[in-house]
Amino acid sequence: MKKIVFFGIVLCLSMAAWSQGRGQHERVKAFKTGYLTQELDLSSVEAEKFWPIYNTYEKKIFELRVEKRRAEREKMNSMGGPEALSDAQASDFLKGLFENEVDILETKQEQYKELGKVLSPRKLLLLYKAEADFNRRLLSEFKRRGPNHQGN
């Protein structure tokens, strides 16, 4: 029951932060930190070693997943969008997208290898599940509130 209440609070606060615009990434990240800490039941020793590794790799993954994709999308739009590209240009963009996906996967594998020095395989699996659950619930809450929700 405590977990459900905790998650409800985290989810509500996350969505409030999400809808606020400024600093939303940092706020959601803070709520995710609390959620993962709770779900993994990290000891203080584990947490002290876990978070620096996790945060370093999450920053790299964010850069690949969000910032690099945004730059590619802006480049494509500056060329007139996908409709205006030649087949060769479109092929180059697709190649770049797939290479980025490989980079994300390799970064995740490095992250889990490093975290494996701190956490047991069972806790690593719990981490994988907790991240997926958090993202799914965050998306569900965002959809529930609708695109015009202004945090009121």
N, CA, C and O of each residue as an XYZ file, in Angstrom:
608
protein
N       0.821     -1.192      0.000
C       0.000      0.000      0.000
C       0.869      1.262      0.000
O       0.567      2.235     -0.690
N       1.964      1.228      0.795
C       2.858      2.375      0.851
C       3.424      2.691     -0.527
O       3.549      3.853     -0.913
N       3.769      1.619     -1.270
C       4.325      1.816     -2.606
C       3.315      2.473     -3.525
O       3.681      3.335     -4.324
N       2.063      2.090     -3.430
C       1.022      2.653     -4.288
C       0.844      4.130     -3.981
O       0.751      4.950     -4.894
N       0.795      4.470     -2.702
C       0.642      5.875     -2.300
C       1.860      6.678     -2.752
O       1.724      7.765     -3.313
N       3.045      6.135     -2.505
C       4.271      6.811     -2.912
C       4.275      7.031     -4.421
O       4.572      8.127     -4.897
N       3.942      5.979     -5.167
C       3.936      6.098     -6.624
C       2.911      7.122     -7.078
O       3.190      7.907     -7.984
N       1.739      7.132     -6.474
C       0.707      8.107     -6.838
C       1.190      9.528     -6.655
O       0.963     10.387     -7.506
N       1.854      9.770     -5.542
C       2.386     11.104     -5.274
C       3.465     11.456     -6.298
O       3.465     12.552     -6.858
N       4.382     10.519     -6.537
C       5.450     10.748     -7.506
C       4.868     11.016     -8.887
O       5.306     11.931     -9.585
N       3.892     10.225     -9.274
C       3.298     10.376    -10.594
C       2.587     11.723    -10.738
O       2.734     12.397    -11.757
N       1.825     12.110     -9.729
C       1.130     13.404     -9.778
C       2.122     14.560     -9.842
O       1.955     15.490    -10.632
N       3.141     14.493     -9.016
C       4.149     15.549     -9.028
C       4.907     15.561    -10.346
O       5.246     16.623    -10.868
N       5.171     14.369    -10.881
C       5.860     14.291    -12.172
C       5.048     14.952    -13.257
O       5.584     15.707    -14.067
N       3.765     14.677    -13.280
C       2.920     15.259    -14.316
C       2.779     16.765    -14.124
O       2.719     17.513    -15.100
N       2.725     17.204    -12.889
C       2.663     18.648    -12.644
C       3.938     19.301    -13.166
O       3.895     20.354    -13.803
N       5.067     18.666    -12.888
C       6.345     19.193    -13.373
C       6.397     19.144    -14.891
O       6.883     20.074    -15.536
N       5.901     18.068    -15.447
C       5.922     17.892    -16.906
C       5.140     19.015    -17.587
O       5.569     19.556    -18.606
N       4.008     19.350    -17.019
C       3.149     20.343    -17.659
C       3.639     21.777    -17.440
O       3.163     22.691    -18.113
N       4.549     21.988    -16.544
C       5.011     23.338    -16.225
C       5.968     23.891    -17.266
O       6.113     25.108    -17.375
N       6.612     23.049    -18.017
C       7.501     23.529    -19.066
C       8.914     23.729    -18.580
O       9.771     22.878    -18.819
N       9.182     24.820    -17.909
C      10.533     25.139    -17.463
C      11.026     24.153    -16.429
O      10.362     23.914    -15.420
N      12.181     23.585    -16.678
C      12.773     22.668    -15.723
C      12.070     21.335    -15.618
O      12.306     20.577    -14.678
N      11.207     21.041    -16.576
C      10.425     19.812    -16.476
C      11.313     18.574    -16.473
O      11.040     17.623    -15.740
N      12.350     18.571    -17.264
C      13.228     17.402    -17.319
C      13.866     17.143    -15.955
O      13.939     16.000    -15.505
N      14.323     18.199    -15.309
C      14.971     18.048    -14.002
C      13.984     17.551    -12.948
O      14.328     16.725    -12.104
N      12.763     18.060    -13.006
C      11.757     17.646    -12.021
C      11.372     16.186    -12.218
O      11.283     15.424    -11.255
N      11.147     15.805    -13.459
C      10.792     14.411    -13.735
C      11.947     13.506    -13.332
O      11.737     12.422    -12.787
N      13.163     13.955    -13.603
C      14.342     13.177    -13.217
C      14.401     12.986    -11.699
O      14.741     11.905    -11.219
N      14.070     14.032    -10.953
C      14.074     13.924     -9.489
C      13.029     12.919     -9.011
O      13.293     12.135     -8.100
N      11.853     12.940     -9.620
C      10.820     11.991     -9.229
C      11.194     10.573     -9.641
O      10.887      9.609     -8.939
N      11.852     10.457    -10.775
C      12.305      9.139    -11.228
C      13.353      8.594    -10.257
O      13.367      7.402     -9.953
N      14.216      9.466     -9.782
C      15.235      9.060     -8.813
C      14.581      8.480     -7.564
O      14.980      7.421     -7.079
N      13.583      9.174     -7.051
C      12.870      8.671     -5.878
C      12.179      7.347     -6.156
O      12.210      6.431     -5.334
N      11.562      7.258     -7.310
C      10.845      6.034     -7.681
C      11.815      4.851     -7.799
O      11.549      3.773     -7.269
N      12.936      5.055     -8.492
C      13.894      3.965     -8.664
C      14.516      3.562     -7.330
O      14.705      2.375     -7.066
N      14.829      4.532     -6.501
C      15.397      4.227     -5.192
C      14.443      3.349     -4.394
O      14.855      2.377     -3.761
N      13.169      3.702     -4.431
C      12.149      2.933     -3.707
C      11.998      1.528     -4.296
O      11.985      0.540     -3.561
N      11.886      1.445     -5.616
C      11.655      0.161     -6.262
C      12.839     -0.791     -6.121
O      12.656     -2.001     -5.989
N      14.050     -0.245     -6.149
C      15.242     -1.082     -6.043
C      15.629     -1.360     -4.595
O      16.456     -2.231     -4.324
N      15.030     -0.619     -3.668
C      15.347     -0.770     -2.251
C      16.863     -0.708     -2.039
O      17.466     -1.605     -1.448
N      17.458      0.382     -2.540
C      18.903      0.543     -2.474
C      19.363      0.826     -1.054
O      18.780      1.647     -0.347
N      20.415      0.136     -0.652
C      21.046      0.465      0.621
C      21.826      1.763      0.417
O      22.031      2.194     -0.718
N      22.255      2.378      1.502
C      23.002      3.631      1.363
C      24.323      3.395      0.633
O      24.766      4.247     -0.137
N      24.946      2.257      0.866
C      26.202      1.923      0.185
C      25.949      1.730     -1.314
O      26.708      2.226     -2.146
N      24.882      1.008     -1.648
C      24.540      0.799     -3.057
C      24.203      2.121     -3.732
O      24.667      2.397     -4.838
N      23.397      2.934     -3.066
C      22.972      4.205     -3.654
C      24.163      5.118     -3.906
O      24.223      5.790     -4.936
N      25.099      5.145     -2.985
C      26.283      5.994     -3.118
C      27.097      5.632     -4.357
O      27.675      6.510     -4.999
N      27.145      4.351     -4.693
C      27.895      3.901     -5.868
C      27.030      3.892     -7.124
O      27.525      4.127     -8.226
N      25.748      3.622     -6.958
C      24.824      3.472     -8.080
C      24.562      4.782     -8.809
O      24.693      4.839    -10.032
N      24.190      5.847     -8.077
C      23.710      7.073     -8.706
C      24.737      7.779     -9.582
O      24.364      8.271    -10.647
N      26.004      7.856     -9.197
C      26.968      8.494    -10.118
C      27.079      7.749    -11.457
O      27.148      8.376    -12.514
N      27.095      6.437    -11.408
C      27.169      5.644    -12.640
C      25.888      5.832    -13.449
O      25.936      6.106    -14.648
N      24.761      5.686    -12.791
C      23.469      5.787    -13.471
C      23.303      7.160    -14.118
O      22.898      7.255    -15.277
N      23.608      8.209    -13.385
C      23.429      9.573    -13.899
C      24.356      9.873    -15.083
O      23.950     10.541    -16.035
N      25.580      9.388    -15.026
C      26.516      9.593    -16.136
C      25.971      8.973    -17.418
O      25.955      9.614    -18.469
N      25.531      7.734    -17.326
C      25.032      7.055    -18.521
C      23.675      7.592    -18.960
O      23.400      7.652    -20.159
N      22.832      7.981    -18.024
C      21.536      8.546    -18.401
C      21.718      9.850    -19.164
O      20.947     10.155    -20.074
N      22.735     10.619    -18.794
C      23.021     11.855    -19.523
C      23.422     11.534    -20.959
O      22.958     12.185    -21.894
N      24.280     10.534    -21.136
C      24.694     10.129    -22.482
C      23.498      9.633    -23.290
O      23.349      9.974    -24.463
N      22.656      8.837    -22.663
C      21.489      8.296    -23.354
C      20.520      9.421    -23.716
O      19.952      9.418    -24.808
N      20.329     10.373    -22.820
C      19.463     11.524    -23.102
C      19.992     12.299    -24.308
O      19.227     12.693    -25.188
N      21.302     12.512    -24.337
C      21.894     13.231    -25.463
C      21.638     12.499    -26.779
O      21.317     13.125    -27.789
N      21.780     11.188    -26.766
C      21.543     10.406    -27.977
C      20.062     10.374    -28.341
O      19.690     10.573    -29.498
N      19.235     10.125    -27.354
C      17.810      9.909    -27.596
C      17.077     11.207    -27.925
O      16.180     11.212    -28.768
N      17.439     12.283    -27.282
C      16.692     13.528    -27.441
C      17.467     14.559    -28.258
O      16.990     15.025    -29.293
N      18.640     14.906    -27.799
C      19.357     16.007    -28.423
C      19.845     15.673    -29.829
O      19.727     16.493    -30.739
N      20.389     14.481    -30.008
C      20.878     14.108    -31.336
C      19.713     13.946    -32.312
O      19.808     14.369    -33.464
N      18.623     13.340    -31.864
C      17.450     13.199    -32.727
C      16.875     14.566    -33.086
O      16.465     14.788    -34.226
N      16.844     15.468    -32.133
C      16.328     16.819    -32.386
C      17.176     17.512    -33.450
O      16.642     18.146    -34.359
N      18.487     17.389    -33.334
C      19.384     18.016    -34.312
C      19.157     17.428    -35.707
O      19.141     18.157    -36.699
N      18.985     16.123    -35.774
C      18.735     15.478    -37.072
C      17.387     15.918    -37.653
O      17.269     16.169    -38.852
N      16.384     16.007    -36.793
C      15.059     16.437    -37.246
C      15.105     17.878    -37.763
O      14.506     18.197    -38.789
N      15.822     18.743    -37.039
C      15.956     20.132    -37.475
C      16.697     20.217    -38.802
O      16.339     21.017    -39.666
N      17.722     19.401    -38.964
C      18.469     19.374    -40.220
C      17.553     18.938    -41.360
O      17.564     19.532    -42.438
N      16.756     17.889    -41.111
C      15.841     17.402    -42.134
C      14.802     18.476    -42.472
O      14.504     18.703    -43.644
N      14.261     19.127    -41.461
C      13.269     20.178    -41.697
C      13.859     21.355    -42.467
O      13.184     21.969    -43.293
N      15.122     21.664    -42.191
C      15.759     22.760    -42.916
C      15.960     22.423    -44.386
O      16.139     23.308    -45.222
N      15.927     21.139    -44.686
C      16.056     20.685    -46.079
C      14.684     20.513    -46.729
O      14.587     20.038    -47.860
N      13.630     20.896    -46.020
C      12.282     20.827    -46.586
C      11.448     19.666    -46.081
O      10.347     19.435    -46.582
N      11.948     18.932    -45.101
C      11.202     17.808    -44.550
C      11.415     16.536    -45.355
O      12.043     16.565    -46.414
N      10.894     15.420    -44.858
C      11.122     14.127    -45.520
C      10.617     14.090    -46.964
O      11.181     13.391    -47.804
N       9.565     14.836    -47.245
C       8.988     14.833    -48.592
C       9.931     15.446    -49.619
O       9.888     15.085    -50.795
N      10.783     16.369    -49.182
C      11.662     17.088    -50.100
C      13.008     16.394    -50.304
O      13.798     16.821    -51.146
N      13.277     15.339    -49.551
C      14.573     14.671    -49.644
C      14.626     13.747    -50.856
O      13.623     13.162    -51.264
N      15.815     13.636    -51.411
C      16.028     12.635    -52.452
C      16.117     11.272    -51.767
O      16.250     11.196    -50.545
N      16.044     10.218    -52.537
C      16.176      8.882    -51.961
C      17.535      8.705    -51.284
O      17.628      8.065    -50.236
N      18.565      9.256    -51.867
C      19.901      9.144    -51.281
C      19.973      9.884    -49.941
O      20.549      9.377    -48.979
N      19.386     11.086    -49.883
C      19.369     11.848    -48.625
C      18.541     11.118    -47.567
O      18.944     11.021    -46.407
N      17.390     10.612    -47.977
C      16.545      9.864    -47.038
C      17.281      8.633    -46.525
O      17.202      8.303    -45.341
N      17.987      7.965    -47.406
C      18.768      6.790    -47.007
C      19.833      7.163    -45.979
O      20.057      6.434    -45.013
N      20.487      8.310    -46.197
C      21.494      8.782    -45.235
C      20.867      9.078    -43.873
O      21.445      8.742    -42.839
N      19.696      9.701    -43.868
C      19.009      9.983    -42.607
C      18.629      8.685    -41.896
O      18.796      8.565    -40.682
N      18.122      7.723    -42.650
C      17.759      6.433    -42.049
C      18.980      5.742    -41.465
O      18.923      5.188    -40.367
N      20.075      5.778    -42.194
C      21.321      5.178    -41.699
C      21.727      5.833    -40.381
O      22.128      5.155    -39.435
N      21.617      7.170    -40.332
C      21.943      7.893    -39.102
C      21.027      7.524    -37.949
O      21.479      7.398    -36.811
N      19.730      7.349    -38.237
C      18.782      6.943    -37.197
C      19.144      5.580    -36.627
O      19.126      5.381    -35.412
N      19.470      4.646    -37.507
C      19.809      3.298    -37.052
C      21.128      3.282    -36.281
O      21.266      2.562    -35.292
N      22.091      4.075    -36.737
C      23.357      4.174    -36.014
C      23.148      4.757    -34.622
O      23.800      4.339    -33.665
N      22.242      5.718    -34.511
C      21.929      6.306    -33.213
C      21.295      5.263    -32.285
O      21.608      5.216    -31.096
N      20.410      4.433    -32.827
C      19.793      3.373    -32.028
C      20.848      2.390    -31.520
O      20.779      1.934    -30.379
N      21.820      2.068    -32.368
C      22.917      1.175    -31.967
C      23.731      1.841    -30.857
O      24.105      1.188    -29.883
N      24.005      3.142    -31.003
C      24.753      3.872    -29.974
C      24.012      3.853    -28.638
O      24.631      3.701    -27.585
N      22.693      4.007    -28.680
C      21.894      3.969    -27.454
C      22.003      2.590    -26.813
O      22.220      2.481    -25.607
N      21.854      1.544    -27.609
C      21.945      0.177    -27.084
C      23.326     -0.094    -26.489
O      23.437     -0.674    -25.409
N      24.367      0.321    -27.187
C      25.724      0.110    -26.669
C      25.947      0.867    -25.362
O      26.604      0.361    -24.452
N      25.408      2.061    -25.271
C      25.529      2.854    -24.044
C      24.793      2.166    -22.901
O      25.304      2.101    -21.783
N      23.582      1.646    -23.179
C      22.830      0.918    -22.143
C      23.608     -0.322    -21.693
O      23.645     -0.629    -20.501
N      24.225     -1.029    -22.632
C      25.004     -2.214    -22.272
C      26.198     -1.846    -21.399
O      26.501     -2.545    -20.432
N      26.878     -0.749    -21.737
C      27.981     -0.266    -20.901
C      27.483      0.104    -19.509
O      28.122     -0.209    -18.504
N      26.323      0.780    -19.463
C      25.737      1.194    -18.189
C      25.465     -0.030    -17.314
O      25.826     -0.046    -16.137
N      24.841     -1.037    -17.877
C      24.505     -2.217    -17.086
C      25.750     -2.995    -16.683
O      25.768     -3.610    -15.617
N      26.787     -2.982    -17.508
C      28.051     -3.631    -17.144
C      28.665     -2.934    -15.928
O      29.109     -3.588    -14.984
N      28.683     -1.590    -15.966
C      29.225     -0.829    -14.838
C      28.363     -0.994    -13.587
O      28.883     -1.155    -12.483
N      27.044     -0.953    -13.768
C      26.153     -1.107    -12.616
C      26.233     -2.517    -12.041
O      25.956     -2.727    -10.860
N      26.613     -3.478    -12.874
C      26.780     -4.852    -12.402
C      27.897     -4.997    -11.381
O      27.965     -5.995    -10.663
N      28.770     -4.005    -11.317
C      29.831     -4.002    -10.306
C      29.298     -3.547     -8.954
O      29.952     -3.720     -7.926
N      28.087     -2.957     -8.967
C      27.496     -2.385     -7.755
C      26.261     -3.170     -7.312
O      26.041     -3.380     -6.119
N      25.463     -3.596     -8.281
C      24.194     -4.269     -7.984
C      24.214     -5.718     -8.440
O      24.958     -6.098     -9.344
N      23.388     -6.506     -7.800
C      23.233     -7.908     -8.197
C      22.473     -7.979     -9.522
O      21.790     -7.026     -9.899
N      22.589     -9.099    -10.224
C      21.797     -9.258    -11.458
C      20.297     -9.102    -11.214
O      19.586     -8.571    -12.067
N      19.817     -9.553    -10.075
C      18.395     -9.412     -9.763
C      18.004     -7.937     -9.661
O      16.959     -7.534    -10.171
N      18.837     -7.138     -9.005
C      18.531     -5.706     -8.891
C      18.660     -5.007    -10.245
O      17.933     -4.051    -10.517
N      19.572     -5.471    -11.089
C      19.670     -4.906    -12.440
C      18.397     -5.185    -13.227
O      17.907     -4.329    -13.964
N      17.873     -6.381    -13.061
C      16.618     -6.716    -13.735
C      15.469     -5.881    -13.167
O      14.602     -5.427    -13.913
N      15.466     -5.683    -11.855
C      14.461     -4.816    -11.239
C      14.585     -3.382    -11.753
O      13.578     -2.701    -11.945
N      15.812     -2.924    -11.975
C      16.033     -1.589    -12.523
C      15.420     -1.480    -13.911
O      14.715     -0.518    -14.218
N      15.693     -2.463    -14.736
C      15.148     -2.480    -16.100
C      13.622     -2.410    -16.057
O      13.007     -1.649    -16.804
N      13.023     -3.201    -15.184
C      11.566     -3.225    -15.047
C      11.046     -1.897    -14.483
O      10.056     -1.357    -14.975
N      11.713     -1.377    -13.456
C      11.270     -0.131    -12.827
C      11.340      1.044    -13.803
O      10.452      1.896    -13.810
N      12.384      1.094    -14.624
C      12.479      2.163    -15.627
C      11.319      2.073    -16.620
O      10.689      3.079    -16.947
N      11.050      0.874    -17.086
C       9.955      0.680    -18.043
C       8.618      1.032    -17.403
O       7.788      1.694    -18.026
N       8.403      0.594    -16.167
C       7.155      0.902    -15.466
C       6.991      2.410    -15.274
O       5.913      2.956    -15.508
N       8.055      3.074    -14.851
C       7.992      4.518    -14.636
C       7.632      5.234    -15.930
O       6.748      6.091    -15.946
N       8.313      4.885    -17.008
C       8.048      5.535    -18.296
C       6.637      5.256    -18.792
O       5.971      6.155    -19.305
N       6.181      4.036    -18.645
C       4.831      3.669    -19.086
C       3.780      4.427    -18.273
O       2.809      4.931    -18.837
N       3.962      4.509    -16.974
C       3.000      5.199    -16.116
C       3.032      6.708    -16.349
O       1.992      7.365    -16.310
N       4.205      7.250    -16.587
C       4.319      8.672    -16.879
C       3.596      9.005    -18.187
O       2.867      9.994    -18.269
N       3.804      8.187    -19.188
C       3.125      8.384    -20.465
C       1.612      8.231    -20.315
O       0.841      8.998    -20.892
N       1.202      7.246    -19.544
C      -0.224      7.021    -19.314
C      -0.864      8.227    -18.628
O      -1.959      8.651    -18.996
N      -0.179      8.767    -17.640
C      -0.697      9.935    -16.934
C      -0.751     11.148    -17.867
O      -1.705     11.925    -17.829
N       0.266     11.301    -18.692
C       0.285     12.403    -19.650
C      -0.890     12.289    -20.621
O      -1.557     13.281    -20.913
N      -1.139     11.086    -21.116
C      -2.268     10.865    -22.025
C      -3.595     11.127    -21.312
O      -4.509     11.720    -21.885
N      -3.691     10.684    -20.067
C      -4.922     10.855    -19.300
C      -5.252     12.334    -19.116
O      -6.413     12.734    -19.200
N      -4.241     13.128    -18.869
C      -4.460     14.555    -18.635
C      -4.746     15.307    -19.928
O      -5.351     16.379    -19.904
N      -4.325     14.763    -21.028
C      -4.615     15.380    -22.316
C      -3.596     16.411    -22.730
O      -2.842     16.917    -21.899
N      -3.570     16.727    -24.016
C      -2.546     17.646    -24.542
C      -2.749     19.095    -24.128
O      -1.801     19.878    -24.189
N      -3.939     19.478    -23.712
C      -4.197     20.877    -23.379
C      -4.098     21.173    -21.895
O      -4.399     22.285    -21.461
N      -3.671     20.172    -21.099
C      -3.567     20.370    -19.660
C      -2.478     21.387    -19.361
O      -1.363     21.279    -19.870
N      -2.800     22.367    -18.542
C      -1.875     23.444    -18.224
C      -1.386     23.398    -16.785
O      -0.876     24.398    -16.281
N      -1.529     22.257    -16.109
C      -1.050     22.159    -14.728
C      -2.032     22.689    -13.718
O      -1.673     22.854    -12.552
N      -3.262     22.962    -14.116
C      -4.279     23.487    -13.186
C      -4.987     22.382    -12.483
O      -5.872     22.637    -11.666
